[in-house]
Structures are given as C-alpha cells and as structure tokens.
Amino acid sequence: MAEEPPPGSRPKPPMSRIMRLSLRAVDYVADATRRADGTVNRRVLSLLDPRVPAFSSPCRGVASRDVVIDPTLRVRARLFHPARPGDAKGAPLPVIVFFHGGGFAFLSAASLAYDAACRRIARYASAAVLSVDYRRAPEHRFPAPYDDGLAALRFLDDPNNHPADAPLATSRCFLAGDSAGGNIAHHVARRYAADVPAFKNVRLAGVIAIQPFFGGEERTPSELRLDGAQIVSVSRTDWMWRAFLPDGADRTHEAACFTSPGAAAGMDSPAFPPVLLVIGGYDPLQDWQRRYCEVLKDSGKDVRVLEYPDGIHAFFLFPGFDDARNLMTRIAEFVGESDDDGGSE
C-alpha cells in the first residue's frame, strides 16, 4: 500500500481565488446533503442545486428540450442541438449521449453546470447531445444508471423519437461523461458491445471518458498525495461507492474495478469503440484512470489520452480554465473524425 505523504506536502493546483471559492461551494453542497447513513437529503439538495429549464428557442446558438426516454422507469433526458436557420434541416447530426458526474448521487442533467457544459459541447462539436437524467444513488444503486444508459440508446434507435428539426445520425453515436458519468459511459459501451444485434440503427463511434470515476480497495499514490482535494477527497469517494454499490459489496465490484471478472463482458468485442480518455494532473483519481488506459490497450482497444497537468477533477465544467476550452476543441475533433455511414432520420 502506498504511504501517506507528510502533512503540508500536498500540492495545490494553480487557480484564482474566485475559482477556489467556487469549488468550496461545490464541496459544501455535497457535504451538506450527504448523510452518514449513506442517504441524501434531497429536499436540501433541490434548494442548493435548482434545476434550470430547457430552452426551445436558441440560447447561445443551441436549443434544448426535455424528453422521456423510458416511461416505465420514468427516465428523462435533455436534448441539445445547434440551432439552424428557418426550416433548414441540413445534414443529420452526430449524437453524443452524455452522463453527468456527481458520484452517482448528486446533480442532474438540469443542473446549471451540466446544462451549460452540454450546450458548449453541442456548439463546439456541431452535434446533438442527449444528456441522460439517470436515476441516482442511494435510492437507485447499481446497475440503475447503466440500465438507463441502455434505455437512452434504445430511445435513439427508434427514428420515431428523433426531432423533426434536428435529424440525428445515430450511426455516429458517442457515449460521454465526466467522473461517475465517465464510469457509466464505459459500462454502457461494453453492454452495447456485448449485444449489438439488439440495435438496428445505433452504432457507437467512440467513448469520451472525462476523468472517469473508478476505484479499488487499495489507496493509490495519487489518492494519498492529493487527499483533501476538492470534490473527490478520499472520504467523499468512499461515501459515494458505499451509496452506489450493492449492499455488502466492496470496491472490487465490477462497477468500480474494471479488472473484475464481471467487468470483462463486451470489452473483447470489436464493437467496443475507440476511447478518448481525459486525465488531470491534480485529480486524485488519475492513477485509476491510467490503469484503465492500460487495460484498454492490453485488450487491443484504440485509446487516445489527453493529459492536462494543471487539471483538477471536473475542470472542464469551469470555462474559466484554459484547459476547459481546449478540451471542448479536442472533443469536437474526436467527433469530427468519425465517418458518417449514412446516419438515420
């Protein structure tokens, strides 16, 4: 096991005073609403994280609407797409199915930060973004968000669900997410890859894993070196895994540990798509993300790594960081490299 660094030796990322205050506010929301018994005070959380509405009229060049992707499970999503002039339809848009972060328990597709982030992704990548409002822990534990991710793909697989004013090229579909959302994107990709014949129109072209949330029973050097970091301190991530994993499971479970035998299904399929993996130098989870990269490479997968040495966990949500703007450009390039094999309308 890695040794804990001496007090006062933990590095501090470069950022403005205003940014540090903003991050403290994020930590306050999580700590004020998570209880020691593993539950979340949803009433308080709804006050501290109010939902922002969708805008059918373009906002910063992107329109949005809320849709129901599974009436039985009551799972909703927010669809974003670049606005087009008048009645022009244009070429079908590639689709990015996005899963928000928040440790499986916090935030939503309608949280201000994620509404804004998905709007930026849609604008930069000239793509439709379907941000899934998956069911959250601890009320809905593993495998609820993975099931909801597959439900989103089934929703897209039916052309009748596509908006008339934004034709979708579901043959160029990407799964994306940050933190817990990156974890969900990975697991949905391998479930898709294990059952491709179930989908008539959806074809995955890539996974965009932004600082994905993985873990294990050991403490890695980066977790110890950067413990106390905002958003993903060791105590917070421990709580998040306890709230999400099945009762009695530890972090050797397939949801947390990508080397678990249960996590192998779909990884050996040629349908498992290329991965764009984002790693931040001030993210305590970076050692797990690098191990994830090695597992992908050892499995013969196409993986591209973007390293941001000054990146904190969830840096891409804060456009004040130069790295956040750079990442949007790199995501657009990754999406743009996909070949359109006809799409679907």
C-alpha positions as CSV (number, residue, x, y, z in Angstrom):
1,M,0.0,0.0,0.0
2,A,1.2,3.5,-0.8
3,E,2.5,5.6,2.1
4,E,0.6,8.7,3.1
5,P,2.5,11.9,2.4
6,P,3.6,14.1,5.3
7,P,1.2,16.9,6.4
8,G,1.5,20.1,4.4
9,S,3.2,18.4,1.4
10,R,0.1,18.1,-0.8
11,P,0.4,20.1,-4.0
12,K,-2.0,22.8,-4.7
13,P,-3.3,23.4,-8.3
14,P,-2.9,26.9,-9.8
15,M,-6.2,28.8,-9.9
16,S,-7.7,32.1,-8.9
17,R,-9.2,33.0,-5.6
18,I,-12.7,33.1,-7.1
19,M,-12.2,29.6,-8.5
20,R,-11.2,28.3,-5.1
21,L,-14.3,29.8,-3.6
22,S,-16.5,28.3,-6.3
23,L,-15.0,24.9,-5.6
24,R,-15.6,25.3,-1.9
25,A,-19.3,26.0,-2.7
26,V,-19.4,22.7,-4.7
27,D,-17.9,20.8,-1.7
28,Y,-20.4,22.5,0.6
29,V,-23.4,21.3,-1.4
30,A,-22.1,17.7,-1.3
31,D,-21.2,17.7,2.4
32,A,-24.4,19.5,3.5
33,T,-26.6,17.0,1.8
34,R,-24.9,13.6,2.2
35,R,-25.7,11.9,5.5
36,A,-23.5,9.5,7.5
37,D,-26.1,6.7,7.0
38,G,-25.5,6.8,3.2
39,T,-28.6,8.7,2.3
40,V,-29.0,12.1,0.6
41,N,-31.2,15.0,1.8
42,R,-32.9,15.6,-1.5
43,R,-35.0,18.5,-0.1
44,V,-32.0,20.5,0.8
45,L,-30.2,19.4,-2.4
46,S,-33.1,20.7,-4.5
47,L,-32.6,24.1,-2.9
48,L,-28.8,24.2,-3.3
49,D,-28.9,22.7,-6.9
50,P,-32.0,24.1,-8.5
51,R,-33.0,22.7,-11.9
52,V,-32.6,25.2,-14.9
53,P,-35.2,25.0,-17.7
54,A,-34.7,23.8,-21.2
55,F,-34.9,26.5,-23.9
56,S,-36.7,25.6,-27.2
57,S,-35.5,29.0,-28.5
58,P,-31.8,29.0,-29.2
59,C,-29.6,30.1,-26.3
60,R,-26.0,30.8,-27.4
61,G,-26.8,29.0,-30.6
62,V,-28.2,25.9,-29.1
63,A,-31.8,24.8,-28.5
64,S,-32.8,22.3,-25.9
65,R,-35.9,20.3,-24.8
66,D,-36.7,17.7,-22.2
67,V,-37.7,14.2,-23.4
68,V,-38.9,11.0,-21.8
69,I,-36.6,8.1,-22.8
70,D,-38.3,5.4,-20.7
71,P,-41.8,6.0,-19.4
72,T,-41.8,2.8,-17.4
73,L,-38.6,3.8,-15.5
74,R,-39.6,7.5,-15.6
75,V,-36.2,8.3,-17.0
76,R,-35.8,11.6,-18.7
77,A,-33.1,13.3,-20.7
78,R,-32.3,16.8,-22.1
79,L,-31.6,17.0,-25.8
80,F,-29.4,19.8,-27.1
81,H,-28.8,20.6,-30.7
82,P,-27.3,23.5,-32.6
83,A,-29.9,25.9,-34.0
84,R,-30.5,26.0,-37.7
85,P,-31.9,29.0,-39.6
86,G,-35.6,28.9,-40.5
87,D,-36.9,25.5,-41.6
88,A,-33.4,24.2,-42.7
89,K,-32.7,20.7,-41.6
90,G,-29.2,20.2,-43.0
91,A,-27.2,17.0,-42.6
92,P,-28.0,14.7,-39.8
93,L,-26.1,15.5,-36.6
94,P,-23.8,13.0,-34.8
95,V,-25.2,12.2,-31.3
96,I,-23.4,12.4,-28.0
97,V,-25.1,10.6,-25.2
98,F,-23.9,12.4,-22.1
99,F,-23.8,11.2,-18.5
100,H,-23.3,13.9,-15.8
101,G,-20.9,13.5,-12.9
102,G,-21.8,13.7,-9.2
103,G,-20.6,10.4,-7.7
104,F,-23.8,8.7,-8.9
105,A,-25.7,10.5,-6.2
106,F,-25.7,14.2,-6.9
107,L,-26.5,16.7,-9.7
108,S,-28.7,16.2,-12.8
109,A,-29.0,16.9,-16.5
110,A,-30.8,20.1,-15.5
111,S,-28.1,21.3,-13.1
112,L,-26.7,24.7,-14.2
113,A,-23.2,23.4,-14.7
114,Y,-24.2,20.5,-16.8
115,D,-26.8,22.3,-18.8
116,A,-24.1,24.8,-19.7
117,A,-21.4,22.2,-20.4
118,C,-23.7,20.2,-22.7
119,R,-24.6,23.4,-24.5
120,R,-20.9,24.1,-25.1
121,I,-20.3,20.5,-26.3
122,A,-23.2,20.7,-28.8
123,R,-21.9,24.1,-30.1
124,Y,-18.2,23.1,-30.4
125,A,-18.8,19.7,-31.9
126,S,-21.8,20.6,-34.1
127,A,-23.6,17.6,-32.6
128,A,-26.8,16.7,-30.8
129,V,-26.2,16.0,-27.1
130,L,-28.7,13.8,-25.2
131,S,-27.9,14.4,-21.5
132,V,-29.4,11.5,-19.5
133,D,-31.1,12.3,-16.2
134,Y,-30.3,8.8,-14.9
135,R,-31.6,7.5,-11.6
136,R,-29.3,8.4,-8.7
137,A,-28.0,6.5,-5.7
138,P,-28.6,5.6,-3.0
139,E,-32.3,5.3,-3.9
140,H,-31.2,3.6,-7.1
141,R,-28.0,1.6,-6.8
142,F,-26.0,-0.4,-9.3
143,P,-27.0,-1.2,-12.1
144,A,-29.7,1.5,-12.4
145,P,-27.6,4.2,-14.3
146,Y,-26.2,1.6,-16.7
147,D,-29.8,0.4,-17.4
148,D,-30.8,4.0,-18.0
149,G,-27.9,4.4,-20.4
150,L,-29.0,1.5,-22.5
151,A,-32.5,2.9,-22.4
152,A,-31.2,6.1,-23.9
153,L,-29.6,4.1,-26.8
154,R,-32.9,2.2,-27.3
155,F,-34.7,5.6,-27.4
156,L,-32.3,6.8,-30.1
157,D,-32.6,3.5,-32.0
158,D,-36.2,4.3,-32.8
159,P,-36.3,7.0,-35.6
160,N,-39.8,8.0,-34.4
161,N,-38.2,9.6,-31.3
162,H,-36.0,11.9,-33.4
163,P,-36.9,15.6,-33.5
164,A,-38.1,16.8,-36.9
165,D,-36.0,20.0,-36.7
166,A,-32.8,18.1,-35.9
167,P,-32.2,14.9,-37.9
168,L,-29.9,12.6,-36.0
169,A,-27.1,10.4,-37.4
170,T,-27.3,7.5,-34.9
171,S,-24.7,5.7,-36.9
172,R,-22.3,8.2,-35.4
173,C,-23.2,7.9,-31.8
174,F,-20.8,8.7,-28.9
175,L,-21.1,7.9,-25.2
176,A,-19.6,10.6,-23.0
177,G,-19.4,11.6,-19.4
178,D,-17.2,13.0,-16.6
179,S,-16.4,11.4,-13.3
180,A,-19.2,9.0,-12.4
181,G,-20.6,9.8,-15.9
182,G,-17.4,8.6,-17.4
183,N,-17.8,5.3,-15.5
184,I,-21.3,5.0,-16.8
185,A,-20.2,5.7,-20.4
186,H,-17.7,2.9,-20.2
187,H,-20.1,0.3,-18.7
188,V,-22.9,1.2,-21.2
189,A,-20.4,0.9,-24.1
190,R,-19.4,-2.6,-23.1
191,R,-23.1,-3.6,-22.6
192,Y,-23.8,-2.3,-26.0
193,A,-20.8,-4.1,-27.5
194,A,-22.0,-7.4,-25.9
195,D,-25.4,-7.1,-27.6
196,V,-25.0,-5.1,-30.8
197,P,-27.7,-7.1,-32.7
198,A,-30.3,-5.6,-30.4
199,F,-29.8,-2.2,-32.1
200,K,-30.9,-1.6,-35.7
201,N,-29.7,2.0,-36.1
202,V,-27.4,3.0,-33.3
203,R,-23.7,2.4,-33.9
204,L,-21.1,3.6,-31.3
205,A,-18.3,5.6,-32.8
206,G,-16.5,6.5,-29.6
207,V,-16.4,6.9,-25.8
208,I,-15.4,10.2,-24.3
209,A,-14.3,9.4,-20.8
210,I,-13.6,12.7,-18.9
211,Q,-11.7,11.8,-15.7
212,P,-13.8,8.7,-15.2
213,F,-14.6,7.5,-11.6
214,F,-13.1,4.1,-11.0
215,G,-11.6,2.7,-7.8
216,G,-10.5,-0.3,-5.8
217,E,-9.8,-1.3,-2.2
218,E,-6.2,0.0,-2.2
219,R,-5.2,3.6,-1.9
220,T,-3.2,4.7,-4.9
221,P,-0.3,7.2,-4.7
222,S,-2.3,9.9,-6.3
223,E,-5.2,9.4,-3.9
224,L,-2.9,9.8,-0.9
225,R,-0.8,12.6,-2.4
226,L,-3.9,14.6,-3.3
227,D,-6.2,13.6,-0.5
228,G,-8.1,16.6,0.7
229,A,-8.6,17.8,-2.9
230,Q,-11.9,19.5,-3.6
231,I,-14.7,17.4,-5.0
232,V,-13.1,14.0,-4.8
233,S,-11.4,13.6,-1.4
234,V,-11.0,10.1,-0.1
235,S,-13.8,10.4,2.4
236,R,-16.2,11.6,-0.2
237,T,-15.4,8.9,-2.8
238,D,-15.6,6.3,-0.1
239,W,-19.1,7.5,0.7
240,M,-20.1,7.6,-2.9
241,W,-19.1,4.0,-3.5
242,R,-21.0,2.8,-0.4
243,A,-24.1,4.7,-1.6
244,F,-23.9,3.2,-5.1
245,L,-22.6,-0.4,-4.9
246,P,-25.0,-3.2,-3.9
247,D,-25.3,-3.8,-0.1
248,G,-22.3,-5.8,1.1
249,A,-20.1,-5.1,-2.0
250,D,-16.7,-3.5,-1.8
251,R,-14.7,-1.7,-4.5
252,T,-13.6,-5.0,-6.1
253,H,-17.1,-5.0,-7.6
254,E,-17.3,-4.7,-11.4
255,A,-18.8,-1.2,-11.3
256,A,-15.7,0.2,-9.6
257,C,-13.0,-2.2,-10.7
258,F,-12.5,-2.5,-14.4
259,T,-10.3,-5.6,-13.9
260,S,-13.0,-7.5,-12.1
261,P,-14.1,-10.7,-14.0
262,G,-17.6,-9.3,-14.1
263,A,-16.4,-6.2,-16.0
264,A,-15.0,-8.2,-18.9
265,A,-18.1,-8.7,-20.9
266,G,-18.2,-6.6,-24.0
267,M,-14.5,-5.5,-23.7
268,D,-13.4,-8.2,-26.1
269,S,-16.0,-7.3,-28.7
270,P,-14.8,-5.4,-31.9
271,A,-17.9,-3.3,-31.4
272,F,-16.3,-1.7,-28.3
273,P,-15.4,1.8,-29.7
274,P,-12.3,4.0,-29.6
275,V,-11.9,5.9,-26.3
276,L,-10.8,9.5,-25.7
277,L,-9.6,9.5,-22.1
278,V,-9.1,12.7,-20.2
279,I,-6.7,12.9,-17.2
280,G,-6.0,15.8,-14.9
281,G,-2.7,16.2,-13.1
282,Y,-4.4,17.4,-9.9
283,D,-7.1,14.7,-9.9
284,P,-6.7,12.2,-7.1
285,L,-8.3,9.5,-9.3
286,Q,-5.7,9.8,-12.0
287,D,-3.8,6.6,-11.1
288,W,-7.1,4.6,-11.6
289,Q,-7.6,6.3,-15.0
290,R,-4.1,5.5,-16.2
291,R,-4.7,1.8,-15.2
292,Y,-7.9,1.9,-17.1
293,C,-5.9,3.1,-20.1
294,E,-3.5,0.2,-19.8
295,V,-6.4,-2.3,-19.6
296,L,-7.9,-0.8,-22.7
297,K,-4.6,-1.1,-24.6
298,D,-3.9,-4.6,-23.3
299,S,-7.3,-5.5,-24.7
300,G,-6.3,-4.2,-28.1
301,K,-8.6,-1.1,-27.9
302,D,-8.0,2.2,-29.6
303,V,-7.4,4.7,-26.8
304,R,-6.3,8.3,-27.0
305,V,-5.2,10.1,-23.9
306,L,-5.4,13.8,-23.2
307,E,-3.3,14.9,-20.3
308,Y,-3.9,18.2,-18.6
309,P,-1.1,18.6,-15.9
310,D,-2.9,21.5,-14.2
311,G,-6.3,19.9,-14.4
312,I,-8.3,19.4,-11.2
313,H,-11.2,16.9,-11.1
314,A,-14.1,18.3,-13.1
315,F,-12.1,21.2,-14.5
316,F,-14.0,21.0,-17.8
317,L,-17.1,22.4,-16.0
318,F,-15.4,25.7,-15.4
319,P,-14.8,27.6,-18.7
320,G,-12.5,30.0,-16.8
321,F,-9.8,27.3,-17.1
322,D,-8.0,27.5,-20.4
323,D,-7.8,23.7,-20.3
324,A,-11.6,23.5,-20.3
325,R,-11.8,25.5,-23.5
326,N,-9.1,23.4,-25.1
327,L,-10.9,20.2,-24.2
328,M,-14.0,21.3,-26.0
329,T,-12.0,21.8,-29.1
330,R,-10.4,18.3,-28.7
331,I,-13.8,16.7,-28.2
332,A,-15.0,18.4,-31.4
333,E,-12.0,17.0,-33.3
334,F,-12.7,13.5,-31.9
335,V,-16.3,13.6,-33.0
336,G,-15.4,15.2,-36.4
337,E,-13.1,12.3,-37.2
338,S,-15.9,9.8,-37.2
339,D,-17.1,8.6,-40.6
340,D,-20.8,9.2,-41.4
341,D,-22.0,5.9,-42.8
342,G,-25.5,7.1,-43.6
343,G,-27.0,8.0,-40.3
344,S,-30.7,7.7,-39.6
345,E,-33.6,10.0,-39.8
